[in-house]
């Protein structure tokens, strides 16, 4: 069952990816790929829209029943589901912007999005970020200096938690096996966010990204690197076997 309030879900595919649907589930598939081209299969509700027209604002609850073809560490690329502002112009002619997201996110090595101080940069996580808050934008003039300072370990331990709070960055590793069926729930309120898996709380916090945001569920073959120490990178991964994200239930309701 895939439903929400009067939203038109649209498919997006690139490279070797396909979207397969049946009466029981929707499957986002990455085929065997050499890593020479970008491959992406997704559904979303914001293609062609201006960001101010993205359909979702708090308070709401997203419930997804899903499984993946492989466990964390074996699955290659990035994948997940939730809400973001599509900052990189993937599905529309928009200017690039800083990221906002509240979602369940997976990145396989060599991905290293080391944004939360005590959480690994790769893996299957519940996560939030809002780099467009006034507090976050206030750090913009000193970004070059802060990157240098982050390479001094005592300064990183002292300063990065402040920057992390300003960017509304909160993350938690999900220990449940990705290749098993699980029910993932996200409550996005105006001043708080909580994530649960099979009814067990995995992350909650008082920092909530702003809206409007769009919903996306995807699977692709890329990796990304961004660390406080100024290391950035992007690339494509070989997928030697077929892999997928399968969704049996997707419901978004206002709270």
C-alpha positions as CSV (number, residue, x, y, z in Angstrom):
1,X,0.0,0.0,0.0
2,X,1.5,3.3,-1.1
3,X,-0.6,6.3,-0.2
4,X,-0.5,9.9,1.0
5,X,-2.6,13.1,0.8
6,X,-3.3,13.8,-2.9
7,X,0.3,13.3,-4.0
8,X,1.3,12.2,-7.4
9,X,4.3,9.8,-7.2
10,X,6.6,9.9,-10.2
11,X,9.4,7.6,-11.2
12,X,12.9,8.6,-12.1
13,X,15.4,6.1,-13.6
14,X,18.9,6.5,-15.0
15,X,21.6,4.1,-16.3
16,X,20.9,0.4,-15.5
17,X,18.2,1.0,-12.9
18,X,14.5,0.1,-13.2
19,X,11.4,0.5,-11.1
20,X,9.4,-2.8,-10.9
21,X,5.9,-2.8,-9.4
22,X,3.4,-5.5,-8.4
23,X,0.3,-5.8,-6.3
24,X,2.5,-6.6,-3.3
25,X,5.4,-4.2,-3.5
26,X,7.4,-1.6,-5.4
27,X,11.1,-2.5,-6.2
28,X,13.8,0.0,-7.0
29,X,16.5,-2.0,-8.8
30,X,20.2,-1.4,-9.7
31,X,21.3,-3.9,-12.4
32,X,24.8,-5.2,-12.9
33,X,26.9,-2.1,-13.7
34,X,30.6,-1.5,-14.3
35,X,30.5,1.9,-12.5
36,X,31.1,3.9,-15.6
37,X,27.7,5.5,-15.6
38,X,25.4,6.9,-12.9
39,X,22.5,4.6,-12.2
40,X,19.5,5.7,-10.1
41,X,16.0,4.4,-9.5
42,X,13.6,6.4,-7.4
43,X,10.1,7.6,-6.7
44,X,9.5,11.2,-5.6
45,X,6.8,13.8,-5.5
46,X,8.7,17.0,-6.5
47,X,9.9,16.5,-10.1
48,X,9.6,19.8,-12.0
49,X,8.4,21.8,-8.9
50,X,10.1,24.9,-7.5
51,X,11.3,24.2,-3.9
52,X,8.7,26.5,-2.4
53,X,6.1,24.1,-4.0
54,X,7.5,20.9,-2.4
55,X,4.5,19.3,-0.7
56,X,5.6,18.4,2.8
57,X,5.8,20.4,6.0
58,X,5.6,19.3,9.6
59,X,3.8,17.9,11.5
60,X,3.6,14.5,9.8
61,X,4.3,10.8,10.1
62,X,5.9,8.7,7.5
63,X,5.6,4.9,7.8
64,X,7.5,2.6,5.4
65,X,7.7,-1.2,5.4
66,X,10.8,-2.1,3.4
67,X,13.7,-4.4,2.9
68,X,16.9,-4.4,0.8
69,X,18.5,-7.1,-1.2
70,X,21.8,-7.1,0.8
71,X,22.8,-6.1,4.3
72,X,24.8,-3.0,5.3
73,X,28.3,-3.2,4.1
74,X,27.4,-5.5,1.2
75,X,24.9,-3.3,-0.5
76,X,26.8,-0.8,-2.7
77,X,25.9,2.9,-3.4
78,X,23.5,5.1,-1.5
79,X,19.8,4.4,-0.8
80,X,17.0,5.3,1.5
81,X,13.7,7.1,2.0
82,X,12.4,10.3,3.6
83,X,12.3,14.0,2.9
84,X,14.8,16.5,1.5
85,X,15.1,19.7,-0.6
86,X,16.9,18.1,-3.6
87,X,19.8,20.6,-3.3
88,X,21.8,19.3,-6.3
89,X,19.3,19.9,-9.1
90,X,18.7,16.2,-9.8
91,X,15.0,16.5,-10.9
92,X,14.4,20.1,-12.0
93,X,15.9,23.3,-13.2
94,X,16.6,24.9,-9.8
95,X,19.6,26.7,-8.4
96,X,21.8,24.6,-6.1
97,X,21.3,25.2,-2.4
98,X,22.5,23.8,1.0
99,X,20.9,20.6,2.1
100,X,17.9,20.0,4.3
101,X,16.8,16.4,5.0
102,X,15.0,14.2,7.5
103,X,15.3,10.6,6.4
104,X,16.6,7.1,6.6
105,X,19.9,7.1,4.7
106,X,22.4,4.5,3.6
107,X,25.9,5.0,2.2
108,X,28.3,2.2,1.5
109,X,32.1,2.5,1.7
110,X,34.0,4.4,0.4
111,X,31.2,6.9,1.3
112,X,32.2,9.0,4.3
113,X,29.6,11.6,5.4
114,X,31.2,12.1,8.8
115,X,28.7,14.8,9.9
116,X,27.8,13.5,13.4
117,X,30.8,13.4,15.7
118,X,30.2,10.0,17.3
119,X,28.6,8.2,14.3
120,X,30.4,6.5,11.5
121,X,30.4,8.2,8.1
122,X,29.0,5.2,6.3
123,X,26.3,2.7,7.0
124,X,22.5,2.6,7.5
125,X,21.3,5.6,9.6
126,X,18.5,7.8,10.7
127,X,19.6,11.3,10.1
128,X,18.7,15.0,10.0
129,X,20.4,18.0,8.6
130,X,19.4,21.7,7.9
131,X,22.2,23.9,6.6
132,X,19.7,26.7,6.0
133,X,18.9,27.7,9.6
134,X,20.0,31.2,10.6
135,X,22.5,29.6,13.1
136,X,24.0,27.5,10.3
137,X,24.2,30.5,7.9
138,X,25.9,32.5,10.6
139,X,28.9,30.1,10.3
140,X,29.3,30.6,6.6
141,X,31.8,33.5,6.7
142,X,34.2,31.4,8.8
143,X,33.9,28.1,6.9
144,X,37.4,28.1,5.4
145,X,38.9,28.8,8.8
146,X,36.8,26.3,10.6
147,X,37.9,23.6,8.1
148,X,41.5,24.3,9.1
149,X,40.7,24.3,12.8
150,X,38.9,20.9,12.5
151,X,42.2,19.3,11.6
152,X,43.5,20.1,15.1
153,X,41.9,17.3,17.2
154,X,41.3,19.2,20.4
155,X,39.7,22.0,18.5
156,X,37.5,19.5,16.6
157,X,36.3,18.0,19.8
158,X,35.5,21.4,21.2
159,X,34.1,23.2,18.2
160,X,32.4,20.6,16.0
161,X,29.6,19.9,18.4
162,X,28.6,23.6,18.2
163,X,28.7,23.5,14.4
164,X,26.8,20.2,14.4
165,X,24.0,21.7,16.5
166,X,23.8,24.8,14.3
167,X,23.4,22.5,11.2
168,X,20.7,20.5,12.9
169,X,22.8,17.3,12.4
170,X,21.6,14.3,14.3
171,X,22.3,10.7,13.3
172,X,22.0,7.2,14.7
173,X,23.1,3.9,13.3
174,X,20.3,1.4,12.6
175,X,21.3,-2.0,13.8
176,X,18.4,-3.9,12.3
177,X,19.4,-6.1,9.3
178,X,18.6,-4.2,6.1
179,X,17.8,-7.3,4.2
180,X,14.9,-8.3,6.5
181,X,11.5,-6.7,6.4
182,X,11.1,-3.8,8.9
183,X,8.7,-1.0,9.6
184,X,10.4,2.3,9.6
185,X,8.6,5.3,11.1
186,X,9.5,9.0,11.1
187,X,7.6,11.7,13.1
188,X,8.6,15.1,11.8
189,X,7.2,17.9,14.0
190,X,7.9,21.6,14.0
191,X,10.3,21.4,16.9
192,X,11.3,17.7,17.2
193,X,11.9,14.6,15.1
194,X,11.8,11.0,16.1
195,X,12.7,7.8,14.2
196,X,11.7,4.2,15.1
197,X,12.2,0.8,13.6
198,X,9.6,-1.9,14.4
199,X,8.3,0.4,17.1
200,X,11.7,0.8,18.9
201,X,13.0,4.3,19.1
202,X,16.4,4.8,17.4
203,X,16.8,8.6,17.3
204,X,14.9,11.6,18.7
205,X,15.9,15.2,19.1
206,X,14.7,18.8,19.5
207,X,16.2,20.0,16.3
208,X,13.8,19.7,13.3
209,X,14.7,20.7,9.7
210,X,12.4,23.3,8.1
211,X,10.1,22.8,5.2
212,X,8.8,22.5,2.6
213,X,10.5,19.3,1.6
214,X,9.8,16.6,-1.0
215,X,9.6,12.8,-0.4
216,X,12.1,10.5,-2.1
217,X,12.9,6.8,-2.0
218,X,15.9,5.7,-4.1
219,X,18.7,3.3,-4.9
220,X,21.8,4.3,-6.8
221,X,25.5,3.4,-7.4
222,X,27.3,6.5,-6.1
223,X,29.5,7.3,-3.1
224,X,30.0,10.6,-1.5
225,X,32.6,12.0,0.9
226,X,32.2,15.1,3.1
227,X,34.1,15.6,6.4
228,X,34.7,18.4,8.8
229,X,38.4,18.2,7.9
230,X,37.8,19.4,4.4
231,X,37.8,16.1,2.6
232,X,35.2,16.0,-0.2
233,X,34.7,13.5,-3.0
234,X,32.2,11.8,-5.3
235,X,32.3,8.8,-7.5
236,X,30.5,5.7,-9.0
237,X,30.7,2.2,-7.8
238,X,30.6,-1.1,-9.7
239,X,27.6,-3.2,-8.8
240,X,28.6,-6.8,-9.8
241,X,25.2,-8.2,-8.9
242,X,21.6,-7.0,-9.1
243,X,20.5,-5.2,-5.9
244,X,17.3,-3.5,-4.8
245,X,15.1,-1.7,-2.3
246,X,11.7,-3.2,-2.0
247,X,8.8,-1.2,-0.4
248,X,5.6,-3.0,0.6
249,X,4.0,-0.1,2.5
250,X,4.4,3.7,2.3
251,X,2.0,6.0,4.1
252,X,2.4,9.7,4.9
253,X,-0.2,11.3,7.2
254,X,-0.5,14.7,8.9
255,X,-0.2,14.5,12.7
